[in-house]
Amino acid sequence: MPISSRLIKELEALKKETSETGGGLVFGIHSSAKKSFYAALAAAGITDFRFHDLRGTGITRLLRAGMSAPEVMKISGHTQNKTFLRYIKVDDDTVERARNALDNYLVNF
């Protein structure tokens, strides 16, 4: 998955911070990115969220940003449409956009 300019900026700041403290660790992670991720979730009091859920968030955001489904499938490594569709999140915002699209369509109908 590609990363945003905002994330690159945050990672560069984190790299600078950890390089100043020494230790030779990549971004200050002592064990694994997943363990650090789950520790951050626990510290924030977030439950019922898995590391793999980030994949769905990334896929959904790329689609909402206007990329075509075939492009996003290629980026995410999906070859089967059925599997790809499992990752697309439908939430209140999606329902609102669908309602607005129907309203706009019916005005011109």
Secondary structure, 3 states (H helix, E strand, C coil): CCCCHHHHHHHHHHHHHHHHHCCCCHHHCCCCHHHHHHHHHHHHCCCCCCCCHHHHHHHHHHHHCCCCHHHHHHHHCCCCHHHHHCCCCCCHHHHHHHHHHHHHHHHCC
